[in-house]
Amino acid sequence: MVSIKDSAKQEAVRRYLKHQFTTKQESAVCVYSEWVGGGKISWLGGQTRNPNVCGTPYFWKPVGTAETSFDYTDWAPGCPHCHGRQQNCALIASGPEYNYRWEDIECDFLLCSVCEY
């Protein structure tokens, strides 16, 4: 999954998802989920160091590479908030209150992911 390490990458991901979400570029593999108030959402490659403990620092954990720290963030206001002490993973949301910023959520939701190679 994608690691967003600066504002240029955030903007590239925002543009990509905006295109995907508005042109219905979905596939048989993935249909973007709708989230009340959040619009369409997709996983990013970030989670807390310990995915079972809320409040620990977030890291990028792309598949097959070492974790790296969150030196750049674009959390929505008030996030991450670790609601219910179980929100340990990062997603990006398109809704008006998010505008392609990040939110923390439980890690066990079935969502599309933004991938990079």
C-alpha positions in Angstrom: 0.0 0.0 0.0 1.0 3.6 -0.5 3.3 5.5 1.9 2.7 9.3 1.7 5.9 11.0 2.8 5.4 14.6 1.6 2.7 17.0 0.2 3.6 16.2 -3.4 2.8 12.5 -2.9 -0.4 13.5 -1.0 -1.5 15.7 -3.9 -0.7 12.9 -6.4 -2.8 10.4 -4.4 -5.6 12.9 -4.0 -5.7 13.5 -7.8 -5.6 9.8 -8.5 -8.5 9.0 -6.1 -10.5 12.0 -7.2 -10.3 10.7 -10.7 -11.1 7.1 -9.6 -14.0 8.2 -7.4 -15.6 10.6 -9.9 -15.2 8.6 -13.1 -16.3 5.3 -11.6 -13.0 3.6 -12.5 -13.8 0.6 -10.3 -13.0 -3.0 -11.2 -14.2 -6.4 -10.4 -11.4 -6.6 -7.8 -12.5 -3.5 -5.8 -15.5 -1.3 -5.4 -14.8 1.8 -3.3 -16.7 1.9 -0.1 -19.0 4.8 0.9 -18.7 6.1 4.5 -21.4 8.2 6.0 -19.9 11.8 6.1 -16.6 10.5 4.7 -17.6 9.9 1.1 -15.6 7.2 -0.6 -12.7 5.8 1.3 -9.6 3.7 0.7 -6.8 2.3 2.8 -3.4 3.9 3.0 -0.3 1.9 4.2 -0.2 3.5 7.6 -0.9 1.9 11.0 0.2 2.2 14.6 3.4 0.4 15.4 1.5 -2.1 17.5 -1.8 -2.7 15.5 -3.5 -3.9 18.7 -2.7 -0.8 20.9 -4.3 2.5 20.2 -2.2 5.6 20.8 1.2 4.2 19.7 3.0 6.2 17.0 1.9 5.7 13.3 4.3 4.2 10.8 4.1 3.5 7.1 4.1 -0.3 6.7 4.1 -1.0 2.9 4.2 -4.7 2.0 7.7 -6.1 1.6 9.6 -3.1 3.0 10.7 -1.9 6.4 8.4 0.5 8.3 9.1 4.2 8.2 7.9 7.0 10.5 5.2 9.5 9.7 7.3 12.6 9.0 4.5 14.1 7.0 0.8 13.9 7.9 -2.5 15.1 6.5 -4.9 14.0 9.2 -8.5 15.4 9.1 -9.1 17.8 12.1 -9.2 15.9 15.4 -7.6 12.7 13.9 -6.1 10.4 14.8 -8.5 10.1 17.7 -8.4 6.3 18.4 -12.2 6.2 18.9 -13.1 3.2 20.9 -9.4 2.4 21.5 -9.4 0.2 18.4 -8.6 2.5 15.5 -5.1 1.7 14.5 -5.0 2.0 10.7 -5.1 5.0 8.3 -7.5 5.6 5.4 -8.1 8.5 3.1 -11.6 9.9 2.7 -13.2 12.0 0.0 -16.2 13.5 1.8 -16.6 17.2 2.4 -15.4 17.1 6.0 -12.3 15.2 4.9 -11.4 16.5 1.5 -8.9 13.6 0.9 -7.4 13.8 4.3 -6.7 10.9 6.6 -8.8 9.3 9.3 -8.0 6.4 11.7 -10.2 3.4 11.7 -10.2 -0.3 12.9 -7.9 -2.4 10.7 -10.4 -5.1 9.9 -12.6 -3.4 7.4 -12.6 -4.7 3.8 -11.7 -1.7 1.7 -9.8 -0.9 -1.5 -6.2 0.1 -1.1 -4.1 2.7 -2.8 -1.0 0.7 -4.0 2.3 1.7 -5.3 5.2 -0.2 -6.8 
